[in-house]
Amino acid sequence: MKESVFQPILGAFGEFGGRYASELLHRPLAELARARKEILPTPDFQAELQAELRRWAGRPTPLTYCSRFSRDIQLEVYLKREDLLHGGAHKTNNAVGQALLARRLGKQRLIAETGAGQHGVACAMAGARYGFDTTIYMGAVDVERQRPNVRLMELCGAKVRAVTEGAATLKEAINAALRAWTEEATVAHYLLGSVCGPDPFPSLVADLQSVIGREARHQMLEAAGDLPDALVACVGGGSNAAGLFRGFAGDPVRRIGVEAAGEGLHTRRHGATLARGRPGLLHGARTYVLQDEDGQTRDAYSLAAGLDYPGVGPEHAHWHETHGAQYVVADDEEALAAFEHLSRREGIVPAFESAHALAFCRRAVREGSLPRGARVLVNLSGSGRKDLPTYFARYADRGDHL
Ligand SMILES: Cc1ncc(COP(=O)(O)O)c(C=O)c1O
């Protein structure tokens, strides 16, 4: 394969983003960028997308005020319930949108990568509904820790390919999916699952996820009569956070992204790309990347499979440097405690990923990050159902951590 790279000006976020990709992907990426500009905004496409999101995917998702959890942590906590979206996570917003675009482009196959398996599930479901032949690339380690999701993808007719290279997690799965796309781009669409990768993916995925923020803003005004003081969302690649933040563009609201500190930032087993990475190239974009001393991409780790990615969406890298948003971290232990706390007090079991956002909230008043009584809108990006086998096998008996 010829490995030339190029970077267009369009699609960049400050110095981040761009399209550093194999020449073989030039044409499909340009085609997708055109579709984003010329098909996505049309009334016809939007009507189809909104109808599918409503009738098939279950939008709008509710906003839930959590009185008992709020009292415990001295904040006013509202949850945007993406855990109740069809498929169990926010990933369905993006999968439906891109699958419908792919159909307009005449593609017959979908290729996708998945980490936690939620994006794979969303793609398998959308692939079934819109009649695609769907192949999902998934790191072999993730296949093991997200078994129920693998079964679900297969039930919906998708083929799941375990990727054994390297750390065998999300980074390798994306590489495998990009490679497969170079070979069949005329008939296949690569349905990338976060605001990462070469332009136009970061913009396209953020467009499709911004429904979260738009709905939540409206619901917040209705429920509380005012905007929130802060928006809080976990950040893996950054799509649920970008979707929430974009709905409040121009509002005087703090935006807080929570990365995974894994076993601790002082160990070598963490995610937290913005906290611990530096600018570099990953998966076709210039962004923050976890790197070793020689500039090689390091493996990321988090209890939450959706957060152990050594890159981050280029828009977040831009916001990080320009203070458009603030990024903090929460580690595995804190996320587990938040997972138990919300389950116990509100009867809502969050995904391990979303539990990182709640973990920050639990300590925010104590550490002075937020004032007592602040109104906080947390994106509950997914349901913890997929994490129950791991939780019960490994963590349920570690004592009461509330
Ligand atoms: C429930 C859930 N939340 C968050 C994420 C992280 O992705 P992103 O940062 O793109 O929202 C994932 C990824 O798989 C996920 O499954």
The ligand as an SDF file (V2000), in Angstrom:
LIG
                    3D

 16 16  0  0  0  0  0  0  0  0999 V2000
  -21.2050    3.6960   27.4000 C   0  0  0  0  0  0  0  0  0  0  0  0
  -20.0230    4.3350   26.7820 C   0  0  0  0  0  0  0  0  0  0  0  0
  -19.6740    5.5780   27.1840 N   0  0  0  0  0  0  0  0  0  0  0  0
  -18.6070    6.2120   26.6730 C   0  0  0  0  0  0  0  0  0  0  0  0
  -17.8010    5.6100   25.7170 C   0  0  0  0  0  0  0  0  0  0  0  0
  -16.5970    6.3450   25.2270 C   0  0  0  0  0  0  0  0  0  0  0  0
  -16.7450    6.8150   23.9360 O   0  0  0  0  0  0  0  0  0  0  0  0
  -16.8730    8.3520   23.6140 P   0  0  0  0  0  0  0  0  0  0  0  0
  -15.8170    9.0460   24.3870 O   0  0  0  0  0  0  0  0  0  0  0  0
  -16.6880    8.4190   22.1500 O   0  0  0  0  0  0  0  0  0  0  0  0
  -18.2380    8.7940   24.0450 O   0  0  0  0  0  0  0  0  0  0  0  0
  -18.1200    4.3260   25.2500 C   0  0  0  0  0  0  0  0  0  0  0  0
  -17.2830    3.6880   24.2280 C   0  0  0  0  0  0  0  0  0  0  0  0
  -17.4100    2.5710   23.8700 O   0  0  0  0  0  0  0  0  0  0  0  0
  -19.2560    3.6820   25.8020 C   0  0  0  0  0  0  0  0  0  0  0  0
  -19.6180    2.4490   25.4140 O   0  0  0  0  0  0  0  0  0  0  0  0
  1  2  1  0
  2  3  1  0
  2 15  2  0
  3  4  2  0
  4  5  1  0
  5  6  1  0
  5 12  2  0
  6  7  1  0
  7  8  1  0
  8  9  2  0
  8 10  1  0
  8 11  1  0
 12 13  1  0
 12 15  1  0
 13 14  2  0
 15 16  1  0
M  END
$$$$
